[in-house]
């Protein structure tokens, strides 16, 4: 009887160890963005595939976006996150006020799709950001501290819109418009309820919240002027050498409310998955392989823009994780800047 009990205890313990080292052993928290945004929806679709293709467990959490995600990586609150490549380069080098102390305990897993600055309005009289001058229109510039906010402030200023920052509260104000800091979901809700005139959102297109509001009322996307975009790209070249922005088109293919044959031109960056350097080479290799093996199975429209050839071309001086680099080299890609972990 004692031998039987001992055998059963060993069996239970063995099962527990097997479980810890298998599906339930490594829980990777992935920080994304607002629940109405592409980061959150895309990563939720991806994590289903990652769960099928690797032996790890994944927990997807919403957040305030790129800046918030990088700070969570820095503090260890998550092990993986999706961020804008421009915000990532700024964080790694400590180039902006949001990252007075550089965050360097992460590396790149891969850039997955282009994300574009989408400027939404339901007011047909607004055809350019220049129309917001002296308008007192209600404009959402995204969550406080987000990459969306940074893009919105920079572009509004390019059009001569007064934007001032309180260095104590870190909040923006304007004599031309009424500034609101809303997530994309809350922005869409406010516009639906006639409480908002314009909102900014930097994400892959189509974005769920924008498509949903367009299904219930007439909305428009604003184009940016070519000279403004070129100046913006040049002025935001990081460290004088890293082009992280480019001119990107949005068409009827992405949003049916854009008339066929018409194109909205805007600024684009890249949605990039980063990982904590505390994750092993084996784990990151497995995730990288599963990521690219999942193209076509994620269940989000932006997966059509995934291209491994651009997985690390606009990451500045941020290194690629050794596990990801191993996978890319196996695919015939040259990776020079690899993290030393």
KEKE-3310 file (N, C-alpha, C; in steps of 0.2 Angstrom, whole numbers, plus 5000, padded with zeros to 4 digits):
npx = (5004:5010:5019:5011:5005:5017:5021:5010:5011:5023:5020:5010:5018:5027:5018:5015:5027:5029:5018:5021:5033:5028:5014:5008:5019:5027:5022:5018:5016:5009:5009:4998:4987:4974:4957:4950:4958:4970:4982:4978:4968:4974:4985:4978:4972:4984:4989:4982:4986:5000:4999:4995:5006:5017:5024:5020:5011:5001:4996:4986:4986:4978:4983:4990:4996:5011:5021:5017:5019:5032:5037:5032:5039:5051:5050:5047:5034:5028:5033:5033:5029:5019:5024:5026:5039:5046:5044:5050:5063:5066:5064:5074:5086:5084:5079:5068:5056:5048:5056:5067:5076:5084:5077:5083:5082:5077:5074:5072:5059:5052:5047:5030:5019:5014:5009:4998:4995:4979:4967:4952:4936:4919:4914:4910:4915:4928:4942:4955:4969:4973:4961:4957:4962:4959:4946:4940:4936:4933:4945:4952:4968:4973:4978:4986:5003:5005:5010:5002:4998:5010:5012:5001:5002:5014:5010:4999:5005:5013:5004:5001:4993:4990:4998:5002:5012:5010:5022:5022:5011:5011:5001:4992:4987:4977:4974:4967:4960:4949:4957:4957:4961:4958:4956:4955:4943:4935:4936:4929:4916:4913:4913:4902:4892:4891:4900:4913:4924:4935:4947:4963:4972:4984:4988:4987:4978:4963:4956:4947:4938:4936:4930:4919:4912:4910:4901:4889:4888:4892:4909:4925:4942:4956:4968:4986:4996:5009:5021:5021:5022:5034:5043:5040:5045:5058:5062:5059:5069:5078:5091:5098:5099:5091:5077:5061:5049:5037:5028:5012:4998:4980:4966:4951:4951:4954:4946:4929:4922:4930:4930:4930:4945:4950:4963:4969:4982:4995:5005:5016:5022:5030:5023:5029:5035:5042:5053:5057:5074:5076:5070:5073:5084:5079:5065:5062:5065:5056:5044:5046:5047:5034:5026:5028:5025:5011:5006:4992:4983:4979:4968:4965:4964:4976:4986:4989:4998:5010:5027:5041:5054:5055:5057:5066:5071:5069:5073:5082:5095:5092:5094:5092:5084:5093:5087:5077:5085:5092:5082:5079:5091:5091:5082:5088:5091:5100:5107:5114:5115:5114:5107:5117:5115)
npy = (4994:5006:5007:5009:5021:5030:5028:5034:5047:5051:5050:5060:5071:5071:5074:5086:5093:5091:5098:5111:5113:5113:5118:5126:5131:5142:5158:5171:5188:5199:5215:5227:5238:5250:5243:5244:5245:5241:5235:5228:5219:5212:5206:5198:5189:5183:5177:5166:5158:5157:5150:5138:5134:5134:5129:5137:5148:5162:5179:5192:5209:5225:5242:5258:5260:5263:5270:5267:5253:5251:5256:5247:5235:5239:5240:5227:5222:5216:5204:5204:5215:5226:5239:5256:5259:5271:5276:5266:5267:5280:5277:5268:5275:5286:5298:5307:5317:5308:5297:5300:5293:5281:5266:5250:5236:5227:5220:5218:5208:5208:5218:5220:5225:5240:5255:5268:5286:5290:5301:5306:5312:5318:5329:5337:5349:5351:5348:5348:5348:5361:5368:5368:5379:5392:5387:5380:5367:5351:5340:5324:5318:5306:5294:5300:5302:5293:5285:5290:5302:5309:5309:5316:5329:5334:5334:5343:5355:5357:5362:5374:5375:5380:5373:5369:5364:5359:5358:5353:5345:5338:5339:5344:5359:5371:5386:5386:5374:5362:5351:5334:5319:5304:5287:5276:5269:5276:5288:5285:5282:5295:5303:5297:5300:5314:5322:5325:5331:5328:5315:5307:5293:5281:5267:5250:5249:5242:5249:5243:5251:5262:5257:5252:5264:5270:5262:5267:5280:5295:5297:5304:5303:5312:5319:5322:5335:5334:5341:5344:5331:5327:5336:5332:5319:5321:5329:5321:5311:5300:5303:5309:5300:5289:5284:5283:5285:5286:5290:5285:5276:5276:5267:5263:5249:5247:5254:5255:5267:5277:5283:5273:5274:5285:5291:5292:5301:5299:5299:5285:5272:5258:5244:5235:5221:5219:5211:5206:5206:5196:5185:5169:5163:5152:5152:5164:5162:5152:5159:5168:5161:5155:5166:5171:5159:5160:5169:5174:5167:5174:5181:5195:5210:5217:5208:5205:5214:5209:5206:5197:5202:5215:5214:5220:5232:5245:5249:5257:5259:5249:5233:5216:5202:5188:5176:5178:5183:5171:5164:5172:5172:5159:5159:5165:5179:5193:5198:5210:5218:5212:5208:5207:5196)
npz = (5000:5004:4995:4984:4986:4987:4973:4967:4972:4966:4953:4952:4955:4945:4934:4937:4936:4922:4917:4921:4913:4901:4892:4902:4908:4905:4905:4895:4895:4885:4881:4873:4867:4866:4868:4857:4847:4834:4838:4849:4844:4834:4840:4849:4840:4835:4846:4848:4838:4841:4853:4848:4841:4849:4864:4875:4886:4883:4888:4884:4886:4888:4885:4887:4875:4864:4872:4885:4884:4882:4894:4902:4898:4902:4916:4919:4919:4908:4896:4882:4869:4858:4848:4841:4829:4829:4842:4849:4846:4851:4864:4867:4866:4874:4869:4870:4880:4887:4889:4898:4905:4897:4890:4889:4891:4882:4866:4848:4841:4829:4815:4810:4802:4793:4801:4801:4802:4806:4803:4809:4805:4807:4801:4787:4783:4787:4779:4780:4791:4793:4794:4807:4814:4825:4827:4838:4839:4845:4848:4849:4854:4857:4870:4885:4884:4874:4858:4848:4853:4853:4839:4834:4840:4835:4821:4821:4825:4814:4805:4810:4821:4837:4851:4867:4881:4898:4908:4921:4923:4912:4902:4887:4880:4870:4861:4849:4847:4856:4866:4869:4878:4873:4871:4857:4856:4865:4858:4846:4852:4857:4846:4839:4848:4845:4852:4848:4836:4829:4828:4831:4827:4827:4819:4811:4796:4790:4805:4818:4827:4819:4807:4813:4818:4805:4800:4805:4804:4793:4790:4788:4781:4784:4772:4772:4768:4755:4756:4769:4775:4769:4776:4789:4789:4787:4798:4809:4808:4816:4827:4816:4806:4805:4796:4801:4798:4784:4768:4767:4759:4760:4755:4746:4747:4760:4768:4765:4765:4759:4744:4729:4719:4725:4735:4751:4759:4770:4785:4789:4801:4808:4815:4828:4836:4852:4864:4880:4886:4895:4891:4885:4871:4865:4868:4861:4848:4845:4846:4836:4824:4825:4824:4810:4803:4805:4797:4788:4795:4806:4807:4805:4795:4793:4792:4779:4775:4781:4780:4779:4774:4778:4792:4801:4796:4799:4812:4818:4829:4838:4844:4837:4845:4850:4848:4838:4828:4825:4819:4808:4801:4797:4787:4777:4778:4782:4797:4807:4818:4833:4849:4864:4875)
capx = (5000:5014:5023:5006:5005:5023:5020:5005:5014:5028:5016:5007:5023:5029:5013:5015:5033:5028:5014:5025:5038:5024:5009:5007:5025:5030:5016:5021:5012:5010:5005:4996:4985:4967:4953:4946:4963:4973:4987:4974:4964:4979:4988:4973:4972:4990:4991:4979:4991:5006:4997:4995:5012:5023:5022:5020:5005:5001:4991:4986:4983:4977:4987:4989:5000:5018:5025:5016:5021:5040:5039:5030:5044:5057:5049:5046:5027:5027:5039:5033:5024:5019:5025:5028:5046:5049:5044:5054:5070:5067:5065:5081:5091:5082:5079:5062:5055:5045:5061:5073:5081:5083:5075:5087:5082:5073:5076:5067:5057:5051:5041:5025:5015:5014:5003:4997:4992:4973:4964:4945:4931:4912:4912:4912:4918:4935:4945:4963:4971:4973:4954:4956:4964:4954:4940:4938:4934:4935:4950:4956:4975:4975:4979:4991:5009:5005:5013:4997:4998:5016:5011:4995:5004:5018:5007:4995:5010:5015:4999:5001:4989:4993:4998:5006:5012:5011:5028:5021:5005:5012:4995:4993:4981:4977:4970:4964:4955:4948:4960:4954:4965:4954:4958:4952:4937:4931:4935:4924:4910:4912:4910:4896:4887:4891:4904:4920:4924:4941:4952:4969:4973:4990:4987:4986:4972:4958:4955:4940:4934:4935:4926:4912:4908:4908:4895:4883:4887:4897:4915:4930:4949:4960:4975:4991:5000:5015:5026:5021:5024:5041:5046:5039:5049:5065:5063:5059:5074:5081:5099:5100:5101:5086:5071:5057:5042:5036:5022:5008:4992:4975:4962:4944:4952:4955:4940:4924:4919:4934:4927:4935:4949:4953:4968:4971:4989:4997:5012:5016:5027:5029:5021:5035:5035:5048:5053:5062:5080:5076:5067:5079:5085:5075:5058:5061:5066:5050:5039:5047:5045:5027:5024:5028:5021:5004:5003:4986:4979:4978:4961:4964:4965:4982:4990:4990:5004:5016:5032:5047:5059:5055:5056:5070:5074:5069:5073:5088:5101:5089:5096:5087:5085:5097:5082:5074:5091:5094:5077:5079:5097:5089:5077:5092:5091:5107:5106:5120:5114:5111:5108:5122:5112)
capy = (5000:5012:5008:5012:5029:5033:5028:5039:5054:5052:5051:5067:5076:5071:5077:5094:5096:5091:5104:5118:5114:5113:5123:5131:5133:5149:5163:5177:5193:5203:5222:5229:5245:5250:5237:5246:5247:5236:5231:5223:5214:5208:5202:5193:5184:5180:5173:5160:5154:5156:5145:5131:5132:5134:5126:5142:5151:5169:5183:5198:5214:5231:5247:5265:5261:5262:5273:5263:5247:5251:5257:5240:5231:5242:5238:5220:5220:5212:5201:5205:5221:5229:5246:5260:5259:5277:5277:5261:5270:5285:5275:5264:5280:5292:5305:5311:5318:5302:5292:5304:5288:5276:5259:5246:5229:5224:5219:5217:5202:5209:5222:5215:5228:5247:5258:5275:5291:5291:5307:5305:5318:5317:5336:5338:5356:5350:5345:5349:5350:5369:5371:5368:5385:5396:5383:5378:5361:5346:5335:5319:5317:5299:5293:5304:5299:5288:5287:5293:5309:5312:5310:5321:5335:5336:5336:5349:5360:5358:5366:5381:5375:5382:5367:5371:5358:5360:5353:5350:5340:5334:5339:5349:5364:5375:5392:5385:5369:5359:5345:5329:5313:5298:5281:5276:5267:5282:5293:5283:5283:5302:5305:5294:5304:5321:5325:5325:5333:5325:5311:5304:5286:5278:5260:5247:5250:5245:5249:5241:5256:5267:5254:5252:5270:5272:5259:5270:5287:5297:5299:5305:5303:5318:5318:5327:5338:5331:5345:5343:5324:5326:5339:5328:5313:5323:5332:5316:5306:5299:5303:5311:5295:5283:5286:5278:5287:5286:5292:5278:5277:5272:5267:5260:5243:5246:5257:5256:5274:5280:5282:5270:5278:5290:5289:5297:5300:5300:5296:5278:5269:5251:5240:5231:5217:5218:5206:5207:5202:5191:5179:5165:5162:5146:5155:5170:5158:5148:5164:5171:5156:5154:5172:5171:5154:5162:5174:5171:5163:5178:5184:5202:5212:5220:5202:5205:5218:5206:5204:5196:5205:5221:5213:5224:5237:5252:5248:5261:5255:5244:5226:5211:5197:5182:5170:5181:5183:5165:5162:5176:5170:5153:5161:5169:5186:5196:5202:5212:5221:5207:5210:5203:5195)
capz = (5000:5005:4988:4979:4988:4984:4966:4965:4973:4961:4947:4952:4955:4938:4930:4939:4932:4915:4916:4922:4908:4895:4890:4908:4912:4903:4904:4892:4895:4879:4881:4867:4866:4868:4866:4851:4842:4830:4842:4854:4840:4830:4845:4851:4835:4835:4852:4847:4834:4845:4858:4844:4837:4853:4871:4880:4887:4882:4891:4881:4890:4885:4888:4884:4869:4863:4877:4891:4883:4883:4901:4905:4897:4906:4923:4919:4920:4903:4893:4875:4868:4851:4848:4835:4829:4831:4849:4852:4845:4855:4871:4868:4866:4878:4865:4871:4887:4889:4891:4900:4906:4891:4892:4885:4893:4877:4859:4843:4838:4822:4813:4807:4797:4793:4804:4798:4806:4803:4806:4807:4806:4804:4799:4780:4782:4789:4774:4781:4798:4793:4795:4814:4816:4828:4826:4845:4838:4850:4845:4853:4852:4860:4877:4887:4884:4869:4852:4845:4855:4850:4831:4833:4842:4830:4815:4822:4825:4807:4802:4813:4827:4844:4855:4873:4886:4905:4910:4927:4923:4905:4898:4882:4879:4864:4860:4843:4848:4863:4866:4873:4878:4873:4868:4850:4858:4868:4853:4842:4855:4858:4839:4838:4852:4843:4857:4846:4829:4825:4832:4829:4829:4823:4819:4805:4793:4794:4812:4820:4829:4814:4803:4816:4818:4798:4798:4808:4802:4788:4792:4783:4784:4781:4769:4774:4762:4753:4759:4777:4776:4768:4781:4795:4789:4788:4805:4813:4806:4823:4827:4810:4801:4805:4794:4804:4795:4777:4766:4766:4756:4763:4750:4747:4749:4768:4771:4760:4765:4755:4737:4724:4715:4729:4740:4757:4760:4777:4788:4792:4804:4808:4821:4830:4842:4855:4869:4886:4886:4900:4888:4882:4864:4863:4868:4856:4842:4844:4845:4830:4819:4825:4821:4803:4801:4807:4792:4784:4800:4812:4807:4805:4789:4792:4791:4772:4775:4784:4775:4783:4772:4782:4799:4805:4792:4801:4819:4820:4833:4843:4842:4837:4850:4847:4846:4832:4823:4823:4814:4801:4797:4794:4782:4772:4780:4786:4804:4810:4825:4838:4856:4868:4881)
cpx = (5004:5018:5018:5006:5011:5023:5016:5007:5019:5025:5013:5012:5026:5025:5014:5021:5032:5023:5017:5030:5034:5020:5009:5013:5028:5024:5019:5016:5014:5006:5004:4994:4978:4963:4950:4952:4966:4978:4983:4971:4969:4983:4984:4972:4978:4991:4987:4983:4997:5005:4997:5002:5018:5020:5021:5013:5006:4995:4991:4983:4983:4981:4986:4993:5007:5022:5024:5019:5029:5041:5037:5036:5050:5056:5048:5039:5025:5033:5039:5028:5024:5019:5026:5036:5049:5049:5049:5062:5071:5068:5072:5086:5090:5082:5073:5061:5051:5050:5067:5078:5079:5081:5079:5087:5078:5076:5071:5066:5056:5046:5036:5020:5015:5008:5003:4993:4985:4969:4956:4941:4924:4910:4915:4915:4925:4938:4953:4963:4971:4966:4953:4958:4958:4947:4936:4934:4936:4939:4953:4963:4977:4976:4986:4998:5010:5009:5008:4997:5004:5015:5006:4998:5009:5015:5002:4999:5012:5010:4997:4996:4992:4993:5004:5006:5014:5016:5027:5016:5006:5006:4996:4986:4982:4972:4966:4959:4954:4952:4958:4959:4961:4957:4954:4945:4932:4931:4929:4917:4908:4909:4904:4890:4888:4895:4911:4920:4930:4945:4957:4969:4979:4990:4987:4979:4969:4958:4948:4936:4932:4929:4919:4908:4906:4902:4888:4882:4892:4903:4920:4937:4952:4967:4979:4994:5007:5021:5027:5023:5031:5045:5046:5044:5056:5067:5063:5064:5078:5088:5102:5101:5095:5079:5066:5049:5043:5029:5018:5001:4986:4969:4955:4945:4952:4948:4935:4921:4924:4932:4932:4938:4952:4958:4969:4978:4991:5004:5011:5023:5026:5027:5026:5034:5042:5048:5058:5068:5080:5073:5073:5079:5080:5068:5057:5061:5059:5044:5040:5045:5037:5023:5023:5025:5013:5001:4997:4981:4977:4971:4960:4967:4972:4988:4993:4997:5010:5021:5039:5053:5060:5055:5060:5074:5074:5068:5079:5093:5098:5091:5091:5089:5088:5092:5079:5079:5092:5088:5078:5085:5095:5085:5081:5093:5097:5105:5112:5120:5110:5112:5113:5118:5116)
cpy = (5006:5013:5011:5019:5032:5034:5034:5046:5056:5054:5058:5072:5077:5075:5084:5097:5096:5097:5111:5119:5114:5119:5129:5133:5140:5153:5169:5182:5198:5210:5225:5237:5245:5245:5238:5246:5240:5232:5226:5217:5210:5204:5196:5187:5180:5175:5166:5155:5152:5150:5138:5129:5132:5131:5131:5145:5159:5173:5190:5203:5221:5236:5254:5266:5260:5264:5269:5256:5246:5252:5250:5235:5233:5240:5231:5217:5216:5209:5202:5211:5222:5236:5249:5260:5265:5278:5272:5264:5276:5283:5271:5269:5286:5298:5309:5312:5312:5297:5296:5299:5282:5269:5254:5238:5225:5224:5218:5210:5202:5214:5219:5219:5236:5249:5265:5279:5292:5296:5307:5311:5316:5324:5337:5345:5356:5346:5345:5350:5358:5372:5371:5375:5390:5393:5381:5371:5356:5341:5331:5318:5310:5299:5297:5299:5294:5290:5291:5301:5312:5314:5316:5328:5338:5338:5342:5355:5362:5362:5372:5381:5376:5375:5369:5365:5361:5355:5350:5344:5336:5334:5345:5353:5368:5381:5391:5379:5367:5352:5340:5323:5307:5293:5280:5274:5272:5288:5292:5284:5291:5305:5303:5298:5312:5325:5326:5327:5329:5320:5308:5297:5283:5271:5257:5249:5244:5244:5247:5246:5261:5264:5253:5259:5272:5268:5262:5277:5289:5300:5300:5304:5308:5316:5323:5329:5335:5335:5344:5336:5324:5330:5335:5322:5315:5326:5326:5310:5306:5299:5305:5306:5289:5286:5281:5280:5287:5288:5285:5280:5273:5273:5264:5253:5242:5249:5259:5263:5279:5279:5278:5275:5284:5287:5294:5295:5303:5298:5289:5277:5262:5248:5235:5227:5217:5213:5208:5203:5196:5184:5175:5165:5157:5149:5160:5167:5155:5153:5167:5167:5155:5160:5172:5165:5155:5166:5171:5168:5167:5181:5191:5205:5214:5214:5202:5209:5215:5204:5204:5200:5212:5220:5217:5229:5244:5252:5253:5257:5250:5237:5221:5205:5191:5177:5172:5181:5176:5162:5166:5174:5163:5154:5165:5176:5188:5200:5203:5214:5216:5209:5205:5202:5190)
cpz = (5000:4998:4983:4980:4985:4977:4964:4966:4968:4954:4946:4952:4948:4933:4931:4935:4925:4913:4916:4916:4901:4894:4896:4911:4911:4901:4901:4891:4890:4880:4874:4866:4868:4865:4859:4845:4839:4834:4846:4850:4837:4835:4848:4846:4834:4840:4852:4843:4837:4850:4854:4842:4842:4860:4876:4880:4886:4885:4888:4885:4886:4888:4885:4877:4869:4869:4883:4890:4884:4890:4905:4904:4901:4914:4924:4920:4914:4900:4885:4874:4860:4852:4842:4835:4831:4838:4852:4851:4850:4862:4872:4869:4871:4875:4866:4879:4891:4892:4893:4902:4901:4894:4887:4887:4888:4870:4854:4841:4831:4820:4808:4801:4798:4797:4802:4803:4803:4807:4804:4809:4804:4802:4792:4779:4784:4784:4775:4789:4799:4795:4803:4817:4819:4827:4833:4844:4843:4846:4850:4850:4854:4867:4879:4887:4878:4863:4848:4847:4853:4842:4830:4835:4837:4823:4815:4822:4818:4803:4805:4819:4833:4848:4861:4878:4893:4907:4917:4927:4916:4901:4893:4882:4872:4864:4853:4843:4855:4863:4871:4872:4878:4869:4861:4852:4860:4863:4849:4845:4856:4851:4838:4842:4851:4848:4855:4839:4825:4830:4828:4831:4824:4824:4812:4802:4789:4801:4814:4822:4824:4809:4806:4816:4810:4796:4801:4806:4796:4791:4786:4786:4780:4778:4772:4768:4761:4756:4766:4778:4775:4774:4788:4795:4790:4795:4810:4812:4813:4822:4821:4805:4801:4803:4796:4801:4787:4775:4764:4763:4760:4757:4751:4749:4757:4771:4765:4760:4761:4748:4733:4720:4718:4734:4745:4758:4767:4779:4791:4796:4804:4815:4822:4836:4845:4861:4874:4885:4891:4897:4884:4874:4861:4862:4862:4849:4840:4843:4838:4824:4819:4822:4813:4800:4802:4802:4788:4789:4806:4813:4807:4798:4788:4791:4783:4771:4778:4779:4779:4781:4775:4789:4803:4801:4794:4809:4822:4823:4838:4840:4841:4842:4847:4845:4839:4827:4821:4818:4807:4797:4794:4788:4776:4773:4784:4792:4807:4817:4830:4845:4859:4874:4886)
residu = (UNK:UNK:UNK:UNK:UNK:UNK:UNK:UNK:UNK:UNK:UNK:UNK:UNK:UNK:UNK:UNK:UNK:UNK:UNK:UNK:UNK:UNK:UNK:UNK:UNK:UNK:UNK:UNK:UNK:UNK:UNK:UNK:UNK:UNK:UNK:UNK:UNK:UNK:UNK:UNK:UNK:UNK:UNK:UNK:UNK:UNK:UNK:UNK:UNK:UNK:UNK:UNK:UNK:UNK:UNK:UNK:UNK:UNK:UNK:UNK:UNK:UNK:UNK:UNK:UNK:UNK:UNK:UNK:UNK:UNK:UNK:UNK:UNK:UNK:UNK:UNK:UNK:UNK:UNK:UNK:UNK:UNK:UNK:UNK:UNK:UNK:UNK:UNK:UNK:UNK:UNK:UNK:UNK:UNK:UNK:UNK:UNK:UNK:UNK:UNK:UNK:UNK:UNK:UNK:UNK:UNK:UNK:UNK:UNK:UNK:UNK:UNK:UNK:UNK:UNK:UNK:UNK:UNK:UNK:UNK:UNK:UNK:UNK:UNK:UNK:UNK:UNK:UNK:UNK:UNK:UNK:UNK:UNK:UNK:UNK:UNK:UNK:UNK:UNK:UNK:UNK:UNK:UNK:UNK:UNK:UNK:UNK:UNK:UNK:UNK:UNK:UNK:UNK:UNK:UNK:UNK:UNK:UNK:UNK:UNK:UNK:UNK:UNK:UNK:UNK:UNK:UNK:UNK:UNK:UNK:UNK:UNK:UNK:UNK:UNK:UNK:UNK:UNK:UNK:UNK:UNK:UNK:UNK:UNK:UNK:UNK:UNK:UNK:UNK:UNK:UNK:UNK:UNK:UNK:UNK:UNK:UNK:UNK:UNK:UNK:UNK:UNK:UNK:UNK:UNK:UNK:UNK:UNK:UNK:UNK:UNK:UNK:UNK:UNK:UNK:UNK:UNK:UNK:UNK:UNK:UNK:UNK:UNK:UNK:UNK:UNK:UNK:UNK:UNK:UNK:UNK:UNK:UNK:UNK:UNK:UNK:UNK:UNK:UNK:UNK:UNK:UNK:UNK:UNK:UNK:UNK:UNK:UNK:UNK:UNK:UNK:UNK:UNK:UNK:UNK:UNK:UNK:UNK:UNK:UNK:UNK:UNK:UNK:UNK:UNK:UNK:UNK:UNK:UNK:UNK:UNK:UNK:UNK:UNK:UNK:UNK:UNK:UNK:UNK:UNK:UNK:UNK:UNK:UNK:UNK:UNK:UNK:UNK:UNK:UNK:UNK:UNK:UNK:UNK:UNK:UNK:UNK:UNK:UNK:UNK:UNK:UNK:UNK:UNK:UNK:UNK:UNK:UNK:UNK:UNK:UNK:UNK:UNK:UNK:UNK:UNK:UNK:UNK:UNK:UNK:UNK:UNK:UNK:UNK:UNK:UNK:UNK:UNK:UNK:UNK:UNK:UNK:UNK:UNK:UNK:UNK:UNK:UNK:UNK:UNK:UNK)
# end
